[in-house]
């Protein structure tokens, strides 16, 4: 672990050299693939030539290649044999994406990220007793592809777990056959039954589903908090959704100032970031030696047909960028759909600011997920509320009526005053987003938000209705249409 910290320090100090070498390795490895031959990778491309020849792509552009790989063809996007695909729905969209997972991306990206997370944690907390017990992880599930039974598809967590070495499997709970069950509600009950008997020292997973499990454990055991079940619990590694709105939930259920929280950025497409400082929130070190070459699209150019991308040495602090990656699984100049902003350029640290498709811009207000999460967190703090989930959508202008934003929020603990909650939510959005503030001036285009308190279990009911319980599935925080909001309210009889 100490040796790996030395390697991490190297890319902290020499980020551009590390990325340049990695770029050349990727181009060289893929030069004889169908994609590599198409774009002349044998010509020992420079980054500039690569950007000129290879278009920025999305899933729809790559899907014809991915479908062929799923059917059994090889050496199309990447030279290694690909037999695993991470199934990604992004949020809860009907169409799933199938992201190729090569042996290199599994070993040198996903697993390397997991090992680095432990290395960084032990470096931050050298007196840790983490290894005296087991790590609890909540996985999704996987199954043979409908296209070709010789390849398997599933949540990235399930792909990772299924391929873990024996030594790593021995350190985690519950057993694989339970962790990868596809019936979520049955899986929760089995997990409770098994894990309450274990000495759990760490947990990893999506905050939403982890909290559901912890609540069920307290219901079954009759304990008042999780430390009465697992007294040696010290770490929760979380990702997939911003932790800010959930922080108080976890503090209430795990009442200890010795409990540590570490954010990671592990997506279906790769492992990108790890929180490397104690006491910071949502800020992660960009991991530069995982077989991922990074480019960034300024968000004001994102909708252009051929957007200009920036390399790592061209980015600026505080600006929103869409991430573009080229990887050791054959994703070339691929838009993953996430937006980030840099909080430090030496070393490169990032915060996830949202999704390229999840925002509200019905009136020119350009509210992004990060704005919403900051505002909800502030409103909770001001009113003693604790939330478990939320979503928001626009109310469009109608004959003489001004527009507004409509919010559906499931409270774990109700605010002492919903009007005050709404007021702080609105004020914070105005503080963090000047476009929103301009539209709210004198209610010129936007009225104050309309906030509904959803019944308990409302979001779970909707996910169950969509067949999306568990795994990596998450609720879209913001949408520029009313589809999600209206469907949730209909499912819950609101």
C-alpha positions, 0 to 999 in steps of 0.5 A: 500500500505504501508503494502504491501511495508513491505511484499516486504521488508520481501522477499527482506531480507529473499528470501530463506526462502520465496521461501522454504515456497512457495515450500512446499505450492505448493507441498502440494496443488498439492499432490492429483493431477494426476501429484502430485500422479505420482511424489510422492508429498505426500512424503513431498519432499525436493527440491533435491528430487523434482529435482531428481524425476520431469523432467525439462519440456517444453510445448510439455511435458505438452501439453497432460495434458493441452489438457485434462484440456481444454477438461474439466478434472480437478485435473490433474496439479493443484487442483483448477478448471481451466477455463481460458487459456492464449494464448501465441505465444511467438512471431509469431510462427504458433503454439499457446501455451495455458497456464492454469490460475488458480484462485490462479495464477490470484489472487496471481500472476497476480493481486498481481503483478499489485497491487504491481506495484502501491504500489512500484510506490507510494512509489517511488513517494509519491506526485503522482496524479495517482489516480486523473485520469484513467489508459489506458490499451491496451488488447488483446482479448479472446474467447471460446476454439475450444476444449471446449466452456466452457473454454476461451482462450486469451492474458493474458492481456485480461484474466486479464481484463475480470476478474478484480473486479468492482473497478479496472474496474472503474479506467481504460479506454477504457471500456471492450467491446472496450479494448477486441475487436479482430479487431485491427485496428477497436479497435484502432479507437474506443480507440482514440475516447473514450480515448481522452475525458478522464483524462488519468494519466497512461498507460500500455502495450507493447511499440510497440502497445502503440506507434501505439495508441499514434501516431494515437491519434496525427493524429486524434486530430492534437496535437503536443504531447500527453501532449496536450491531457492528461496533467496529464499523468505521468506513462507508465508501459511497458513490453513484449519487451525491452524498450531501443530502444523505449525510445527516441520515447516516449520521443519525443511524451511525452516531459516531465521530469516528465514522469515516466517509470516502467518496469514489467515482466508479461508473460502468465506464471506469473508475475515475476518482477517489477522495484523497483528503480527510474532511473534504466533501465530494472532492476527489483526486482524478486518477490518471493511470487507470487506462483512461485518457481524459478530454473535456468539453466546456458545457457551453459547447456541448450541443455543438455537432463537433465540439472542441475538447480540452486536454487536462493541461487546458482546463480551468478551475470552477468551470463545468465540463462534460467528460470524454474518455478513451479507455482500455476497454475500447471506448474511444472519445466517448461522452459518459454523460457526467459533468464535473468541475475542477476544484484543484489543478495541482493535483487535479481534483474534481467534483461531480456537478451533474449529468449532461441530460439531467438539468432544468432549463425550461426558462433559461435558468440552467439549474444543474444537479449540483445546484439542486443538491446544495439547495436541498441540503441547506433547506434541510439544515435550516428546518431540521429535515432529513430527506431520502430522495427527491426529483424536480421538473418544470411547470411550464407557462400557460395562458397568463401564468408564470412558470415554476419548478415543482419538487417531489421530496420524500422526507425521512424527517419532516421539516419543522416548516415546509414553507420555510424549507421551500423559501431556503431552497429557493434562496439557495438556488438564487445564491448559487445560480445567477441565471435562476436568480435573474428569472426569479426577479420579481417573479418575472419568469419563475414563481417560487418553487412548489414543493410536495412532501411525498409519502414514505416509500414513494420513490421505492414504489416508483422504482418497483413499478419500473422494475428497477429496484436495487443495483446501480439504479437511481432516481433522476434528480432533475428533468427538463420534462415532466415525465418522471415527476408525473409518473411518480405522483400517479404511481403514488396516488398523488 
